[in-house]
Amino acid sequence: MKRIVIDTNLYVSALINSNSRKRLNLIIENNSFKILLDISLFKELFEVCYRPKFRRYVSSEQIQSFLEIVNERSTLIETTSIIRFSPDLKEDFLLALCQDGEDDYLLTGNKIDLLDLKQFGKTYILSLTDFLILNL
């Protein structure tokens, strides 16, 4: 089973865009992938989804339903590592999650700060498109 961390930007894209949602659902609905998150990632996702600028795209009920699906499909782990590796230190919590979760993949749309790294430890850092090409 492949272990995956999905960055907030991909979740938010899926929430507000049907094409992105269809692509992300290929992972969420596939039980051969284990999706991991920690409290920091879920908190960030919650805060971003409820930003006022997204109200024109989705209702509070849709956000709540989406977050419930993410929560139900994901495995919550405790992150204890402190990582200082990404060009943007705000992204290091994702790398700590990957390390502590022994993840195979980090999926993100963050080109400059994460995708350009290509790999962190044993975790490959890929776009959603590249991951789907390789794994489906």
Summary of the structure (lengths in Angstrom):
residues: 136
radius of gyration: 14.1
end to end distance: 13.4
largest distance: 39.5
contacts: 417
relative contact order: 0.20
helix: 52%
strand: 16%
